[in-house]
Amino acid sequence: MTTFAMLKPDNWHCHLRQGEMLEWMVDRVLESGFCGRVLAMPNTLPPIRSSLNSQNYKKEIEKAIQTSRLGKNFEPVMTIQITEKTPPGFIENSVADGVNVGKVYPRYVTTNSENGVVDYLKIYPALAVAEKRGMVVCFHPEHPSY
């Protein structure tokens, strides 16, 4: 039998939230012993839809990590939310700025998804650029009509 050990696992779906809840969530993540990469979900208020928004949110997360009573560290992997109104240029800029993950939410199926996708054809131009630039795109699995 083959065994393996995950020395530093990643969490590819982490809602860190904002403000006091962000600080509380960082402590919960660290308290659980997690010290790998964390994919920071962009469905905040307002949503993270550009590389500038993502960079500002990363600063908030890093501040919460540094002020954590647990004094440990993990690496936030930043995302942007892709909506029906996401210009392809936002994808280009995000990847150029080091934001290599996009998240697609259907409308009204999860927290803060009011601007989520209903007509997936409308995101094809953004997805074409994401594919060309090597951006990972994560889809929230529910269908918007349910």
C-alpha positions, 0 to 999 in steps of 0.5 A: 500500500502506498501512503503519502503525506500532505505537508502543506495543503491548500484550501481552494475555497475560503470565505475570509469575509471583511472587517471583524469577521475577516480577523475572526476567520483568519484566526479560525483558519490558523487555529485549525492548523492550516498554513498553506495557500488559501484561495480568497473568495471574491464575493465580498461587499463590494465584490472583488472585480478588478486587480486593484480591488484584489490588491486592496483586499490582499492588504486587508487579509495580510494585516489580519494575518499579522495581527492574529493572536496565533502569529502564524502565516498562510498565503492568500491567493487572490481572485476576481469575480467574473460577471456578465459585465467583466471587460476582457481588459480586466482579465488582462490587467488582473493576470499582469498584476499577478491575480491568476484566478477568476471565480464565476457565481450564478446570480442569487445562489450564494452570499453576495452573488446579486451580480452573478451570471445568468447568461453564460454567453455574456462571459465568453469574451472574458473567458477567452482572455482568461484561457489565453492568459492561463487564468484558472477559472473556478465555477460555483456549481449551482444553476441560476434558475434553481 
